[in-house]
Amino acid sequence: MTYRLISQKGSTTKNTKGITTLNILIILGFVVILAIFLIGNEQLVAKNYQLRDYEKQLSEHQELIGKLQIKQTEQSSLPVLEGVAKDLQLVVADNIKYLKEIQTSVAISPRLLP
């Protein structure tokens, strides 16, 4: 004689529906997590490209600064300044004489001040 419970017949259908629902929720959760990961990864890649562009601009600006410093040094060199002085007809001071320093204090009269 075989015994069978009648209530088990209905519970297997409920268990199957519950397992199916659980599987669907797990799959949807996985898809949501995957979407979040892909969006974050895409933003990271975009920031990386932006950083490379900034590094490229920085190196270009550093090269430009170096060139400008070289040009500034060339412009302030003595031969260039002497040439500019000649073009402007300025007198070149060859003999520079210095005054001896007096060790005493000197006061200026208020009448001489403007």
Secondary structure, DSSP 8 states (H G I E B T S, - for coil): -----HHHHHHHHHHHHHHHHHHHHHHHHHHHHHHHHHHHHHHHHHHHHHHHHHHHHHHHHHHHHHHHHHHHHHHTSHHHHHHHHHHTT-----S-------SS-----GGG--
